[in-house]
């Protein structure tokens, strides 16, 4: 009996592939494909933005832990303790430091506006004398985290320093009674601003995150400064 040769019929996919191989893609098909890809990309947040937000949250959480640590240390040591943020370091550093035992009077720190050179020199001497009375807490040095390069601490405002400090050094003071300075600590990345609101008689802090407007034509520095001033004015009015 003669053998019958089997003839394999091409599948639909093979037919389509054959046609594509023969004529290639048209310009319209390519444009449609690119449009679909762009829609998929837009529908998901930027991985870079997500990473920066994660780093910002981590930095805020680290400072909140430092606030809790300093508060506990002041009670355990029965002395004044401070969280000190050094803007004059690169990258910015923060440390917890303790003062001498017992009650420690802090010098008055009035606003520098319209001060003479002699008055400014006198204030600088007060600060220098105060700084010499504080020592870093070694245990905190061992658990402190470095801030991500994506995150910037913009400034600190406290009831002691009476304005937003964004250069040199700023300190938040904690007392053996459990009280601490009321304070605002501002943070930012390229896409977001955040601040911690420290209450003098509460252990909890309030944290706010706010995205920056990507369509704004103003400089980022001006946007951040305007937002800080806005939050600070509302804070001191309460």
C-alpha positions in Angstrom: 0.0 0.0 0.0 1.6 3.3 -1.0 2.5 5.7 1.8 0.6 9.0 2.0 2.8 12.0 2.8 1.3 14.2 5.6 1.0 17.9 4.7 1.2 20.2 7.8 -1.1 23.2 7.6 0.4 26.4 9.0 -1.1 27.7 12.2 -2.6 31.2 12.5 0.4 32.4 14.4 2.7 31.1 11.8 0.7 32.8 9.1 0.9 36.1 10.9 4.6 35.8 11.6 5.1 34.9 7.9 3.3 38.0 6.9 5.3 40.1 9.3 8.5 38.6 8.0 7.4 39.4 4.5 6.3 43.1 4.9 7.7 44.2 8.3 5.8 46.7 10.6 4.0 49.7 9.3 4.7 53.2 10.8 1.2 53.2 12.3 1.7 49.9 14.0 5.0 51.1 15.5 3.4 54.3 16.8 0.5 52.3 18.4 3.0 50.0 20.1 5.0 52.9 21.5 1.8 54.6 22.8 0.8 51.4 24.6 4.2 51.1 26.2 4.2 54.8 27.3 0.7 54.3 28.9 2.0 51.3 30.9 5.0 53.3 32.1 2.9 56.3 33.1 0.5 54.1 35.0 3.2 53.1 37.5 5.0 55.6 39.8 8.7 56.3 39.0 11.0 53.9 40.8 13.3 56.8 41.4 10.5 58.8 43.1 9.5 55.8 45.1 13.0 55.2 46.3 13.4 58.8 47.4 10.1 58.7 49.3 11.3 55.6 51.1 14.6 57.3 52.0 12.7 60.4 53.2 10.5 58.2 55.4 13.5 56.4 56.8 15.3 59.7 57.6 12.2 61.1 59.4 11.9 57.8 61.4 15.5 58.0 62.4 15.2 61.5 63.7 12.0 60.5 65.6 13.9 57.7 67.2 16.6 60.2 68.2 14.0 62.4 69.8 12.7 59.5 71.8 16.2 58.4 72.8 17.2 62.0 73.9 14.0 62.3 76.0 14.7 59.0 77.8 18.3 60.0 78.4 17.4 63.2 80.0 15.2 61.4 82.5 17.7 58.6 83.2 20.7 61.0 83.6 18.7 63.6 85.4 20.1 66.4 83.3 19.6 68.4 80.2 20.1 66.5 77.0 20.0 67.8 73.4 19.6 66.6 69.9 22.1 68.6 67.9 21.9 68.9 64.1 25.0 70.2 62.4 24.3 71.9 59.1 28.0 72.9 58.8 28.9 69.2 58.3 28.9 67.4 54.9 26.8 65.4 55.0 24.7 66.8 57.7 25.2 65.1 61.1 23.0 64.7 64.1 24.0 63.6 67.6 22.5 63.3 71.1 24.6 65.0 73.8 24.2 65.3 77.6 25.0 68.2 79.9 26.2 68.3 83.6 24.0 66.7 86.2 21.2 68.7 87.8 19.3 71.7 86.6 21.1 73.6 83.9 20.0 77.2 83.0 20.1 77.8 79.3 21.1 81.3 78.1 18.5 83.5 76.4 18.8 83.4 72.6 17.0 86.5 71.2 16.6 87.1 67.5 19.8 88.4 65.7 17.8 91.0 63.8 19.3 94.5 64.1 22.1 93.4 66.5 25.4 95.2 66.8 28.7 93.4 66.2 29.3 93.4 70.0 25.9 91.8 70.7 26.5 89.2 68.1 29.9 88.4 69.5 28.4 88.2 73.0 25.8 85.7 71.7 28.5 83.6 70.0 30.4 83.4 73.3 27.3 82.3 75.1 26.8 79.5 72.6 30.5 78.4 72.8 30.3 78.3 76.6 27.1 76.3 76.4 28.6 73.8 73.9 31.6 73.1 76.1 29.2 71.7 78.8 27.8 68.9 76.5 29.2 65.5 75.8 28.1 63.0 73.1 26.2 60.0 74.2 28.4 57.1 73.1 25.5 54.6 73.0 23.7 56.8 70.5 26.8 57.0 68.3 26.6 53.2 68.0 23.0 53.1 66.8 22.8 56.4 64.7 22.1 56.0 61.0 23.6 58.1 58.3 21.1 60.2 56.2 20.6 59.1 52.6 22.2 61.5 50.0 18.7 61.9 48.6 17.5 63.5 51.8 18.2 67.0 53.1 17.4 68.5 56.5 16.3 72.0 55.5 16.0 73.6 58.9 15.0 73.4 62.5 12.8 75.8 64.5 12.5 75.6 68.3 11.0 77.5 71.1 14.6 78.1 72.4 16.1 79.4 69.2 13.0 81.4 68.1 13.5 81.0 64.3 14.2 78.6 61.5 17.9 77.6 61.7 19.3 76.3 58.4 23.1 76.9 58.9 25.8 76.2 61.5 24.0 74.1 64.2 20.6 73.8 65.8 19.6 72.0 69.0 16.5 70.7 70.6 16.7 70.5 74.4 15.2 67.8 76.6 14.8 68.1 80.4 14.8 65.7 83.3 11.1 66.5 84.0 10.1 64.9 80.7 9.5 68.3 79.1 11.3 69.3 75.8 11.5 72.2 73.5 8.7 72.6 71.0 10.3 72.2 67.6 9.8 71.8 63.8 12.3 69.8 61.8 12.1 70.2 58.0 13.2 67.6 55.4 13.2 67.5 51.6 14.0 65.4 48.6 13.8 66.6 44.9 10.1 65.7 44.8 8.8 66.0 48.4 8.9 68.0 51.6 8.2 66.7 55.1 8.4 68.1 58.7 8.2 66.7 62.2 6.2 68.7 64.8 7.7 68.0 68.2 5.3 68.8 71.1 6.9 69.8 74.5 4.7 67.6 76.7 3.8 64.7 74.4 5.9 61.6 73.6 4.3 61.4 70.1 5.3 63.6 67.2 3.3 64.7 64.3 4.8 64.1 60.8 3.5 65.6 57.5 4.6 64.7 54.0 3.8 66.8 51.0 4.7 66.3 47.3 6.2 69.2 45.5 4.4 70.6 42.4 6.4 69.3 39.4 4.8 71.9 37.1 5.8 74.9 39.1 8.1 77.3 37.3 9.6 78.7 40.6 13.0 77.5 41.8 12.8 74.5 44.1 14.7 76.4 46.8 12.1 79.2 46.7 9.2 76.7 46.9 10.8 74.9 49.9 11.5 78.2 51.7 8.0 79.5 51.1 6.5 76.2 52.5 8.8 76.3 55.6 7.8 79.9 56.3 4.1 79.1 55.9 4.3 76.1 58.3 6.5 78.1 60.8 4.1 81.0 60.9 1.1 78.8 61.6 3.1 76.9 64.2 4.2 79.9 66.3 0.7 81.4 66.2 -0.7 78.4 68.1 
